Amino acid sequence: MSTIDNKDVRISFLGGGNMANALIGGMLERGFDAGKMRVVDLSAENCARLSERFGVGAASTIGDEFIDCDLLILAVKPQHLKAAVAPLAGRLGTQVVVSIAAGIRSTDIARWLGGYARIVRAMPNTPALIGAGVTGLFAADEVDALGRESVESVLSSVGITAWVEREALIDSVTAVSGSGPAYVFNFIEALEAAGKAQGFDAETARKLAIGTVLGAARLAAGSEDSPGVLRERVTSKGGTTAAALASLADSGFMDIIDRAVAAACARGRELGDELGQG
């Protein structure tokens, strides 16, 4: 049972883009107090939109009221993170800093913050925009149990969470679930294109492709059986599904997915090396 009262948590966002919008919207539905949220974004238009939509405080510069928080969420693009956090160096006290920037390691963020190490790395994915996200989390040793609980309370407002024990696994989270929605969208594209090749009009092909993926995912999520068992139940020996799966196997489908995830993971490590310098 959580010991965190959501109404009491003071949260600041550095960056007011899509993920910040998703998190703020999800948190408000979970009982967080908009009056205790602050956002800093360079765009005056974004600030006005956030204030109007959610009732949160928004500004284009980092003031003391922004830093006076329990959780400080870094929601800027990885390539902009170093410059964005520079004004925070030497000004932090006890808050937990949560970074959702892909690739950039906690040691580099800590260095940019002047040695401040109470850092959690989080990797949410885009279905968080509809409250169906998956977020991988890693906490530095300096983050205590209460800090971890506070972070989980925020990120679970937009979906499910999973903690990993080694920071290197955040790159793997990025490759599997962070980038994963794009793989699924690509599969939907392919299934839709195949449907049109079989003679369906575009609308029907799209409906069949999306509906099939959505239904299968719901079935898998609600079943105690593994996806492999569910696959076998659909596959009759010598039938149409068996023919399709044999074709996928001949094309190396499982290896294709494995190589894609490995490539994404490797790129995450490269980003950490490239952007963590200086």
SULMO-V692088 format. One record per helix or strand. SS is the DSSP state (@ for helix, = for strand). FROM is the first residue (numbers start at 1). LEN is the number of residues. If there is no record, write none. Layout:
BEGIN
ss:SS from:FROM len:LEN
ss:SS from:FROM len:LEN
END
This chain:
BEGIN
ss:@ from:6 len:3
ss:= from:11 len:4
ss:@ from:18 len:12
ss:@ from:34 len:3
ss:= from:37 len:4
ss:@ from:44 len:11
ss:= from:57 len:3
ss:@ from:64 len:4
ss:= from:71 len:4
ss:@ from:78 len:11
ss:= from:96 len:4
ss:@ from:106 len:7
ss:= from:119 len:5
ss:@ from:126 len:5
ss:= from:133 len:7
ss:@ from:145 len:14
ss:= from:159 len:5
ss:@ from:168 len:11
ss:@ from:180 len:18
ss:@ from:202 len:20
ss:@ from:227 len:8
ss:@ from:240 len:11
ss:@ from:253 len:23
END
